[in-house]
Amino acid sequence: MARQLAALGNNVNQLAKRVNQIEFADKDTQERISGDLTRALNGLGEIWRQLT
């Protein structure tokens, strides 16, 4: 399970990095997507803390 959570966290980080590189989306859209990804990453971190 720890390996799967780490993989999910890595995927979210990669998505966040990609969102910051997108030039065709307007700034508001980028910020909303980035916020969603940040919340997802924080949620994964909370799950990890509860498991350890």
C-alpha positions as CSV (number, residue, x, y, z in Angstrom):
1,M,0.0,0.0,0.0
2,A,2.9,2.4,0.8
3,R,4.3,1.8,-2.7
4,Q,1.0,2.5,-4.3
5,L,0.5,5.8,-2.3
6,A,4.0,6.8,-3.3
7,A,3.3,6.1,-6.9
8,L,0.0,8.2,-6.7
9,G,1.9,11.0,-5.1
10,N,4.5,10.9,-7.8
11,N,1.8,11.0,-10.4
12,V,0.1,14.0,-8.8
13,N,3.5,15.8,-8.7
14,Q,4.1,15.1,-12.3
15,L,0.6,16.4,-13.2
16,A,1.2,19.6,-11.1
17,K,4.5,20.2,-12.9
18,R,2.8,19.7,-16.3
19,V,-0.1,22.1,-15.4
20,N,2.5,24.8,-14.6
21,Q,4.0,24.3,-18.1
22,I,0.7,24.5,-20.0
23,E,0.6,27.7,-22.0
24,F,-2.8,27.3,-23.8
25,A,-4.9,27.3,-20.6
26,D,-5.7,30.7,-19.0
27,K,-4.2,31.6,-15.7
28,D,-7.5,31.0,-13.8
29,T,-7.8,27.5,-15.2
30,Q,-4.2,26.7,-14.3
31,E,-4.7,27.9,-10.8
32,R,-7.8,25.8,-10.3
33,I,-6.2,22.7,-11.6
34,S,-3.1,23.3,-9.6
35,G,-5.3,23.8,-6.5
36,D,-7.1,20.5,-7.1
37,L,-3.8,18.7,-7.5
38,T,-2.4,20.2,-4.3
39,R,-5.5,19.1,-2.4
40,A,-5.1,15.6,-3.9
41,L,-1.5,15.5,-2.8
42,N,-2.4,16.7,0.7
43,G,-5.1,14.0,0.9
44,L,-2.5,11.4,0.0
45,G,-0.2,12.7,2.7
46,E,-3.0,12.6,5.2
47,I,-3.8,9.0,4.3
48,W,-0.1,8.2,4.7
49,R,0.1,9.8,8.1
50,Q,-2.9,7.8,9.3
51,L,-1.3,4.6,8.1
52,T,2.0,5.2,9.9
